[in-house]
């Protein structure tokens, strides 16, 4: 019984096309099943799409979505056996190589058959399935030995072998390989579905060309040298003609007389007609020699008739004998050529058979070598695994011996052993006890113990403490004998004690600052209450009484100091106005006067140094030594100028501390430049007072009381001269 496996030629390149195919094969079926996916067609369809999307192979009109195979059986086989054969075929041919599949068995025709849909994206690698013939595979070297490449002949062979294992009687002649060899021996070619349909369609361009060539064949004047001219009379174009190789191609022409793509070789027509009419005893006129020389028989008949009619009676017998002799010679030659041709075919067949036998022998040898290599590879892998396991076991045993040796050497240094135990508890990954280099592990353990002690017990208050810690770690890294360890532990104890003292000192300073801030707040609160009480008293004064007082106080204020600005605000005259009575314009004017005249005092009073714009410090040589926004500090330069103690107590963000060093100060950034400190600080004060308008009233009260004190001046002449000199330096920069 013959079984058939074929691959459909239509490609499905969309999700909708794949869905239609699932619905088609699942209709009126005996049974459906998935191999690698669900038996439910809806779930299997989604699993196909999910797998494709994972590897980006689900684009409509671009990617192929499935391969469709059909397995056909005889009518006398039962459905359960077909199901088992198909399931095993899908398992071995697809799933074992990483491709899922879904199949359905149909019994709607005389012969039972099965449709298989294969997810053509490998769920392991994401590579797409490719199907080639054995001839194509041998030409494509780069595609050989790849799991995703399938050979059609091998799939047929696997399918037939599975059928035989399940009890189907398939003779050697019925197997695909034998049938294929026999067909090639006869010179026949397989027809595609499109070719077969074109042959059967009477109106196809192929049959139009065939019909025209049949008409041309009947022409008496047809020769190789005039075929082009004759073809044009039948609206055909000879696109190629090789008399040596005996090949010729005919094409239909368009309305302009130009050849179209609808063309066919004469030898292709000959092959197709031979395949269709191989059971009929009919001469194939599309064979090259017959097409151009096959009319010799007709010429012989014509000649014979001419002899009978035209020759005189006395010459008829002689001509007839000559004709018979010529015919006999021709038959002898034809028989000779036919025998030679048969011998050649027989020799070619033997040579091909011998070549196949050699290939089979070579394949068997290669399989043996491959099997031997595989056995050797497995043995090597097993040996490597055994050696690796043995080595790991040995290293593990050595690893357990190191810790006691290290702890024994550190028995006099309980601080370090306690720290190491803490690191072990915390699973410090850098702490190891391997036995390959015991000295290296010892030094590593000591270094990590010191590093952990410093990290846990020292809260760095300044750079000097950090330098001392770095110095200890450098000593530990250089030498770890008992004397060096003892000396480094003493240095560490001193660092820890000094660190605690410095911390306490800084803590007290912070408390002192907090007390000063609290006292200042209390003082401001008292002044606020006094000012509110004074405002209540002023409300009882009439407008007429208020005017002369203001004048008198204005005159008094002007006499206080010639250094005061010419513009005197309401709060400078001693006039007290509540915030609730100030307009927005008055408030803005008061803020402007406060920022212009008292910016330095306000910055210090509310500790607004961190709110100030960027400033840079330059040495006399012009080198940048500090930038309060980038944090660049030249510590050594500052210490060399004024000493370590000043540096330790210096607030690097307070520009006033820098002015005492006699360095050059650049106020502001490249985008915003300021002329002096007052101009530099003014913007910060304005922003602060706008955000805190309640502070304006407090500052008015405070500065009014200062202005009423005789002989008090905001700036001395010496200070003004110093600012002029500083501005000159800044202009030089």
C-alpha positions in Angstrom: 0.0 0.0 0.0 1.4 3.4 -1.0 1.4 6.3 1.4 1.9 9.9 0.4 3.3 13.0 2.2 3.2 16.4 0.6 3.8 20.0 1.5 1.2 22.6 0.4 2.7 25.4 -1.7 0.5 28.2 -0.5 2.1 30.3 2.1 0.1 31.8 5.0 1.6 35.2 5.8 -1.0 36.7 8.3 -2.6 35.8 11.6 -6.0 35.7 9.8 -4.7 33.2 7.3 -3.3 31.0 10.1 -6.7 31.2 11.8 -8.6 30.2 8.7 -6.3 27.2 8.3 -6.9 26.1 11.9 -10.7 26.4 11.3 -10.5 24.5 8.0 -8.6 21.4 9.2 -10.7 21.2 12.4 -14.0 21.0 10.6 -15.8 17.6 10.5 -12.7 15.8 11.6 -12.3 12.5 13.4 -9.9 13.8 16.0 -7.6 16.8 16.6 -4.4 16.8 18.7 -1.5 19.1 19.5 2.1 18.0 19.8 3.8 20.5 22.1 0.7 22.6 22.3 -2.9 22.2 23.4 -5.4 19.8 21.8 -7.9 22.6 21.7 -7.6 24.5 18.4 -8.3 28.0 20.0 -5.6 27.5 22.6 -3.1 26.0 20.1 -3.7 28.9 17.8 -2.8 31.4 20.6 0.2 29.4 21.6 1.5 29.6 18.0 1.1 33.4 18.1 2.7 33.8 21.6 5.7 31.8 20.5 6.1 34.0 17.4 5.7 37.2 19.2 8.4 36.2 21.7 10.9 36.2 18.9 9.4 39.0 16.8 8.3 36.8 14.0 4.6 37.7 14.0 4.5 40.6 11.4 1.6 40.3 8.9 2.5 40.2 5.2 6.2 39.7 6.1 6.7 36.5 8.1 5.4 33.1 7.1 3.1 31.8 9.9 3.1 28.0 9.3 4.0 25.0 7.2 1.1 22.8 6.1 1.7 19.1 5.4 -0.8 16.4 4.3 -0.4 12.7 5.0 -2.5 10.4 2.8 -3.3 6.7 3.5 -5.2 3.9 1.8 -8.9 3.3 2.5 -8.3 0.0 4.4 -6.4 1.5 7.3 -8.2 2.2 10.6 -8.4 5.7 12.1 -6.7 4.9 15.4 -3.6 3.6 13.6 -3.5 6.8 11.5 -3.7 8.8 14.7 -0.8 7.0 16.3 1.3 7.2 13.1 0.7 11.0 12.8 1.4 11.7 16.4 4.7 9.8 16.3 5.7 11.5 13.1 5.0 15.0 14.6 6.9 14.0 17.8 10.0 12.8 16.0 10.1 15.1 13.0 9.1 18.4 14.7 8.9 18.5 18.5 12.3 16.8 19.1 13.9 19.6 17.0 12.1 22.4 18.8 8.9 22.9 16.6 5.4 22.6 17.9 2.6 21.2 15.7 -1.2 20.6 15.5 -2.9 18.0 13.4 -6.4 16.8 12.4 -7.6 13.5 10.8 -10.1 13.7 8.0 -12.3 10.9 6.8 -14.5 12.8 4.4 -13.0 11.2 1.3 -12.3 7.6 0.2 -8.8 7.6 1.4 -8.2 8.8 5.0 -5.8 11.7 5.3 -4.3 14.0 7.9 -3.6 17.8 7.9 -0.6 19.0 10.0 0.1 22.6 10.9 3.7 23.3 12.1 4.7 26.4 14.0 7.6 27.4 11.9 9.4 29.4 14.7 11.6 27.2 16.9 10.6 27.6 20.5 14.2 27.1 21.7 16.2 29.2 19.3 13.6 31.5 17.5 14.9 30.4 14.1 12.5 29.7 11.3 11.9 26.3 9.7 13.2 25.9 6.1 12.2 23.1 3.8 14.5 22.1 0.9 14.8 19.2 -1.5 17.9 17.0 -1.3 19.3 18.6 -4.4 18.8 22.1 -3.0 20.3 21.1 0.3 23.5 19.8 -1.3 24.0 23.1 -3.2 23.4 25.3 -0.1 26.5 24.6 2.0 25.8 27.3 4.6 22.4 25.6 5.4 23.8 22.2 6.0 23.8 20.5 9.4 21.3 23.1 10.8 18.5 21.9 13.0 15.9 24.2 11.4 16.6 23.0 7.9 14.4 20.1 6.7 15.0 17.8 3.7 11.8 16.8 1.9 13.2 13.3 1.0 14.2 12.6 4.6 10.8 13.5 5.9 9.1 11.1 3.4 11.5 8.4 4.4 10.8 8.9 8.1 7.0 8.9 7.5 7.2 5.7 5.5 9.4 4.0 8.2 6.9 4.9 10.9 4.1 3.5 8.8 6.0 0.2 8.3 6.7 0.0 12.1 2.9 0.2 12.7 2.2 -2.7 10.3 1.5 -1.0 7.0 2.6 -3.1 4.0 4.7 -0.8 1.8 6.8 -2.5 -0.9 10.1 -1.2 -2.0 8.7 -0.1 -5.4 6.0 1.8 -3.6 8.5 3.8 -1.5 9.1 7.4 -2.6 12.9 6.9 -3.2 12.3 4.0 -5.7 9.6 5.9 -7.5 11.7 9.0 -7.7 14.7 7.1 -9.1 12.5 5.4 -11.7 11.0 8.7 -12.8 14.5 10.3 -13.2 15.7 7.3 -15.1 12.8 7.8 -17.5 13.7 11.4 -17.8 10.5 12.6 -16.2 10.1 15.7 -14.0 7.8 16.4 -11.2 5.1 19.1 -11.9 4.2 21.7 -9.4 0.5 22.4 -8.7 0.7 25.7 -10.6 2.2 24.0 -13.6 -0.4 21.2 -13.5 -3.2 23.8 -13.4 -1.7 25.8 -16.3 -1.6 22.6 -18.4 -5.2 21.8 -17.6 -6.5 25.3 -18.3 -7.1 25.6 -22.0 -6.9 29.4 -22.0 -3.6 29.6 -20.0 -0.7 31.3 -21.7 1.2 28.0 -21.7 -1.5 26.3 -23.8 -1.7 29.3 -26.1 2.0 29.0 -26.9 1.6 25.2 -27.2 -1.2 25.7 -29.7 0.8 28.1 -31.8 3.8 25.8 -31.8 1.6 22.9 -33.0 0.6 25.1 -36.0 4.2 26.1 -36.7 5.2 22.4 -36.7 2.9 21.8 -39.6 4.8 24.3 -41.7 6.7 22.7 -44.6 9.3 25.5 -44.7 10.2 25.3 -41.0 13.9 25.2 -40.3 16.3 26.2 -37.6 17.5 29.2 -39.5 14.1 30.7 -40.2 12.2 29.9 -37.0 12.4 33.5 -35.7 10.7 34.9 -38.8 8.0 32.2 -38.7 7.4 32.7 -35.0 6.6 36.4 -35.5 3.8 35.5 -37.9 2.2 33.7 -34.9 2.7 36.6 -32.4 5.6 34.7 -30.8 9.1 35.9 -30.1 12.2 33.6 -29.9 14.0 35.0 -26.9 16.8 32.4 -26.9 18.0 29.8 -29.4 21.1 27.7 -29.1 21.4 25.2 -32.0 24.5 23.5 -30.5 22.7 22.7 -27.2 19.4 22.3 -29.0 17.5 24.7 -26.7 14.9 27.4 -27.7 12.5 29.6 -25.7 9.3 31.1 -27.1 7.4 34.1 -25.6 4.1 35.8 -26.2 4.3 39.4 -27.5 2.2 42.4 -26.3 0.3 44.9 -28.5 3.6 46.7 -29.2 5.2 43.5 -30.4 7.6 43.3 -27.4 8.1 39.9 -25.7 6.3 39.4 -22.3 7.3 37.4 -19.3 4.9 34.7 -20.4 7.5 32.4 -22.0 8.5 28.7 -22.0 11.3 26.5 -23.2 10.6 23.9 -25.8 12.3 21.2 -23.7 10.0 22.2 -20.8 6.9 21.6 -23.0 8.4 18.3 -24.0 8.9 17.2 -20.4 5.4 18.2 -19.4 3.8 16.6 -22.4 5.8 13.4 -21.8 4.6 13.3 -18.2 1.0 13.8 -19.1 1.0 11.3 -22.1 3.5 8.8 -20.9 1.0 5.9 -21.0 0.0 6.8 -24.6 1.9 5.7 -27.7 2.2 9.2 -29.2 5.0 11.1 -30.7 6.1 14.2 -28.7 6.5 16.9 -31.4 8.1 19.3 -28.8 11.3 17.3 -28.7 13.9 19.5 -30.4 14.9 17.1 -33.2 11.4 16.0 -33.9 10.1 19.7 -34.0 12.7 20.6 -36.7 13.3 17.3 -38.4 10.3 15.1 -37.7 8.6 15.7 -41.0 11.1 13.4 -42.8 8.5 10.6 -42.7 6.0 12.9 -44.4 8.6 13.9 -47.0 9.2 10.2 -47.6 5.5 9.6 -48.2 5.4 12.5 -50.5 8.4 11.4 -52.4 6.9 7.9 -52.7 3.7 9.2 -54.1 5.7 11.5 -56.5 7.6 8.5 -57.8 4.3 6.6 -58.5 2.8 9.5 -60.3 5.6 11.3 -62.2 8.2 8.6 -63.0 7.9 6.6 -66.3 7.0 3.0 -66.0 10.5 1.9 -66.9 12.1 4.0 -64.2 9.5 3.4 -61.4 11.0 0.0 -60.5 14.5 1.4 -60.4 13.5 4.4 -58.3 11.5 2.2 -56.0 14.5 0.0 -55.4 16.7 3.0 -54.7 14.1 4.3 -52.3 13.8 1.0 -50.5 17.6 0.8 -50.2 17.8 4.3 -48.9 15.1 3.6 -46.5 16.8 0.4 -45.3 20.1 2.3 -44.7 18.3 4.9 -42.8 16.6 2.3 -40.6 20.0 0.7 -40.0 21.4 4.0 -38.9 18.4 4.8 -36.8 18.6 1.4 -35.1 22.3 1.9 -34.5 21.7 5.3 -32.9 18.9 4.0 -30.8 21.1 1.1 -29.5 23.8 3.6 -28.7 21.4 5.8 -26.8 20.1 2.8 -24.9 23.6 1.7 -24.0 24.4 5.3 -22.8 21.3 5.4 -20.7 22.1 2.0 -19.2 25.7 3.1 -18.4 24.4 6.3 -16.9 22.0 4.3 -14.7 24.7 2.0 -13.5 27.0 4.9 -12.8 24.3 6.6 -10.8 23.5 3.5 -8.9 27.2 3.0 -8.2 27.4 6.6 -7.0 24.5 6.1 -4.7 26.1 3.0 -3.3 29.4 4.9 -2.7 27.4 7.7 -1.0 25.6 5.1 1.2 29.0 3.6 2.2 30.5 7.0 2.9 27.4 7.9 5.0 27.7 4.7 6.9 31.4 5.4 7.6 30.6 9.0 8.6 27.9 7.8 10.9 30.4 5.4 12.5 32.9 8.2 13.0 30.2 10.5 14.3 29.1 7.8 16.8 32.7 7.2 17.9 33.2 11.0 18.3 30.0 11.2 20.3 31.1 8.4 22.6 34.6 10.0 23.0 33.0 13.4 23.7 30.8 12.0 26.4 33.7 10.2 28.0 35.7 13.4 27.9 32.8 15.3 29.5 32.4 12.6 32.2 36.1 12.7 32.9 36.1 16.5 33.1 33.1 16.4 35.5 34.9 13.8 37.6 38.1 15.9 37.8 36.2 19.1 38.5 34.2 17.3 41.3 37.5 15.9 42.7 39.2 19.3 42.6 36.2 21.0 44.2 36.2 18.4 47.0 39.9 18.9 47.6 39.7 22.6 47.6 36.7 22.4 50.0 38.8 20.2 52.4 41.7 22.6 52.1 39.4 25.6 52.7 38.3 24.1 56.1 41.9 24.0 57.4 42.8 27.7 56.9 40.6 29.3 59.4 42.1 27.7 62.5 45.6 28.6 61.3 44.7 32.3 60.9 42.9 32.5 64.2 45.8 30.8 65.9 48.2 33.5 64.6 45.8 36.2 65.9 45.2 34.6 69.3 46.9 37.6 71.1 44.7 40.1 69.2 41.2 39.4 70.5 39.9 42.7 68.9 40.7 41.4 65.4 39.3 37.8 65.9 36.1 39.2 67.3 35.8 41.5 64.3 36.5 38.6 61.9 33.7 36.5 63.6 31.4 39.5 63.1 32.3 39.6 59.4 31.7 35.9 59.1 28.3 36.3 60.6 27.5 39.2 58.1 28.8 36.9 55.3 31.4 39.3 54.1 32.2 37.9 50.6 35.7 39.2 50.5 36.7 37.2 53.6 38.0 33.8 52.4 40.0 30.9 53.9 41.3 29.1 50.8 44.5 27.1 51.2 46.2 28.0 47.9 48.0 30.9 49.5 47.7 31.0 53.3 49.8 34.2 53.7 47.5 36.0 51.3 44.4 34.9 53.2 46.0 36.0 56.5 46.9 39.5 55.2 43.4 39.8 53.7 41.7 38.8 57.0 43.8 41.4 59.0 43.1 44.1 56.4 39.3 43.5 56.4 39.3 43.4 60.3 41.0 46.8 60.5 38.8 48.2 57.8 35.6 47.0 59.5 36.8 48.5 62.9 37.4 51.9 61.4 34.1 51.8 59.5 32.1 51.0 62.6 33.9 53.0 65.3 35.1 56.2 63.6 32.7 59.0 62.6 35.0 61.3 60.6 34.7 65.0 61.7 37.4 66.4 59.4 40.0 65.5 56.8 42.8 65.1 59.3 41.0 62.1 60.9 40.4 60.6 57.5 44.2 60.9 56.7 45.1 59.2 60.0 42.7 56.3 59.1 44.2 56.0 55.6 47.7 56.0 57.1 46.8 53.1 59.4 45.3 51.1 56.5 48.5 51.7 54.5 50.6 50.3 57.4 48.3 47.3 57.6 48.7 46.7 53.9 52.5 46.8 54.1 53.3 44.6 57.1 51.3 42.3 59.3 53.8 40.8 61.8 52.8 40.8 65.5 54.7 44.0 66.3 53.1 45.9 63.4 49.6 44.7 64.2 50.1 45.8 67.8 51.3 49.2 66.8 48.5 49.7 64.3 45.9 48.7 67.0 47.4 51.4 69.3 47.2 54.0 66.5 43.6 53.0 65.9 42.7 53.3 69.7 44.2 56.8 69.7 42.2 57.7 66.6 38.9 56.4 68.1 39.5 58.4 71.3 40.4 61.6 69.5 37.4 61.2 67.2 35.1 60.9 70.2 36.6 64.1 71.8 36.3 66.1 68.6 32.7 64.9 68.2 31.9 66.1 71.8 33.5 69.4 71.1 31.5 70.0 67.9 28.4 68.9 69.7 29.0 71.5 72.4 29.5 74.2 69.8 26.2 73.3 68.2 24.5 73.5 71.6 26.0 76.9 72.2 24.8 78.1 68.8 21.4 76.8 69.6 21.3 78.7 72.9 22.4 81.9 71.1 19.6 81.4 68.5 17.1 80.8 71.3 18.2 84.0 73.1 18.0 86.0 69.9 14.5 84.7 69.3 13.5 85.7 72.9 14.9 89.2 72.4 13.1 89.6 69.1 9.9 88.5 70.7 10.3 91.1 73.5 11.0 93.8 71.0 7.9 92.7 69.0 5.7 93.0 72.1 7.1 96.4 72.9 6.6 97.6 69.4 3.0 96.4 69.4 2.4 98.2 72.7 4.0 101.3 71.2 1.8 101.0 68.1 -1.3 100.9 70.3 -0.2 104.1 72.0 0.5 105.8 68.7 -3.0 105.1 67.5 -4.4 107.5 70.1 -2.4 110.4 68.7 -4.2 112.7 66.2 -2.9 113.3 62.8 -2.1 116.9 63.7 0.1 115.8 66.6 1.8 113.1 64.5 3.1 115.5 61.8 5.5 117.6 63.9 6.9 114.6 65.7 7.8 113.0 62.4 9.5 116.2 61.3 11.5 116.4 64.5 12.5 112.8 64.3 13.5 113.1 60.7 15.8 116.0 61.5 17.3 114.0 64.4 17.9 111.0 62.2 19.7 113.0 59.6 22.2 114.3 62.2 23.1 110.9 63.5 25.6 110.0 60.8 26.8 111.5 57.5 27.6 108.0 56.3 23.9 107.1 56.1 22.2 107.0 52.6 20.5 110.3 51.6 17.2 108.5 51.2 15.6 107.9 54.6 12.6 105.4 54.8 9.7 105.6 57.1 11.1 103.0 59.5 14.4 105.0 59.7 12.5 108.1 61.0 11.1 106.2 63.9 7.6 106.0 62.4 6.1 102.7 63.3 3.6 101.3 60.8 1.9 97.8 61.1 2.2 95.3 58.3 -1.5 95.3 58.0 -1.4 99.0 57.1 1.4 98.7 54.5 0.6 98.6 50.8 2.4 96.2 48.5 4.3 99.2 47.1 5.4 100.3 50.6 6.4 96.8 51.6 8.5 96.4 48.4 10.2 99.8 49.0 11.0 98.9 52.7 12.5 95.5 51.5 14.6 97.3 48.9 16.0 99.8 51.6 16.7 97.0 54.1 18.5 94.9 51.5 20.5 97.9 50.2 21.6 99.2 53.6 21.7 96.2 55.9 22.3 93.2 53.7 25.4 92.0 55.6 23.7 92.2 59.0 20.6 90.4 57.7 22.8 87.6 56.1 24.6 87.1 59.4 21.5 87.4 61.6 19.5 84.7 59.7 22.5 82.6 58.6 21.7 82.9 54.9 25.2 82.0 53.7 24.0 78.8 52.0 21.4 80.8 50.1 24.0 83.2 48.6 24.8 82.9 44.9 28.0 81.3 43.6 31.3 82.8 44.5 34.9 81.8 43.7 38.2 82.4 45.5 41.4 83.0 43.6 45.0 83.2 44.9 47.2 86.2 44.1 48.6 84.3 41.1 45.1 83.9 39.7 44.6 80.2 40.4 41.1 79.1 41.5 41.3 77.6 45.1 37.7 77.4 46.0 34.2 77.3 44.4 31.3 77.1 46.8 29.0 75.3 44.2 31.5 72.7 42.9 33.2 72.3 46.3 36.8 72.5 44.9 39.1 73.2 47.9 42.8 73.8 48.0 43.2 72.9 51.6 47.0 72.9 51.6 47.2 76.4 50.2 44.9 77.8 53.0 46.8 76.0 55.8 50.1 77.4 54.4 48.7 80.9 54.6 47.0 81.0 58.0 47.5 77.7 59.7 45.7 74.4 60.5 43.6 75.8 63.4 42.0 78.5 61.3 41.2 75.9 58.6 39.6 73.5 61.2 37.4 76.3 62.6 36.7 78.0 59.2 33.2 78.0 57.6 34.2 77.7 54.0 30.7 78.8 52.8 31.0 82.1 54.8 32.5 84.6 52.5 33.5 86.8 55.5 36.0 84.1 56.6 37.6 84.3 53.2 38.0 88.1 53.3 40.3 87.7 56.3 42.8 85.7 54.2 43.5 88.6 51.8 42.6 86.5 48.8 40.8 87.7 45.7 37.0 87.0 45.6 34.9 86.8 42.5 31.3 87.4 43.4 28.7 85.5 41.3 29.0 83.2 38.2 29.9 84.0 34.6 26.2 84.7 33.9 25.6 87.0 37.0 28.5 89.3 38.2 28.4 91.5 41.3 30.5 94.6 42.2 31.1 93.9 45.9 29.8 91.9 48.8 26.9 94.2 49.5 25.7 94.0 45.9 26.4 90.2 46.0 24.3 89.7 49.2 21.5 92.1 48.3 19.7 89.7 45.9 19.6 86.9 48.6 18.2 89.3 51.2 15.4 90.5 48.9 14.3 87.0 48.1 14.4 86.0 51.8 12.3 89.0 52.9 9.8 88.5 50.1 9.3 84.9 51.2 9.1 86.1 54.9 7.3 89.5 54.9 6.8 89.2 58.7 10.6 89.7 59.2 10.4 93.2 57.7 8.6 94.6 60.8 11.1 93.0 63.2 14.0 94.5 61.2 12.4 98.0 61.1 12.1 98.0 64.9 15.7 96.8 65.4 17.3 99.2 63.0 15.2 102.2 64.2 16.6 101.7 67.7 20.1 101.6 66.3 19.6 104.8 64.3 18.3 106.6 67.4 21.7 105.9 69.2 24.0 108.9 68.7 27.4 108.4 67.2 26.6 105.0 65.7 27.7 104.4 62.1 27.2 101.4 59.8 30.6 101.8 58.1 33.8 103.5 59.1 36.0 105.4 56.7 38.6 102.7 57.0 36.1 100.0 56.0 35.0 102.0 53.0 38.6 102.4 51.9 39.2 98.7 52.3 36.1 98.0 50.1 37.4 100.4 47.5 40.7 98.6 47.4 39.0 95.2 47.2 36.8 96.4 44.3 39.9 97.5 42.5 41.4 94.0 42.8 38.2 92.5 41.5 38.2 94.9 38.5 41.8 93.7 37.7 40.5 90.1 37.6 
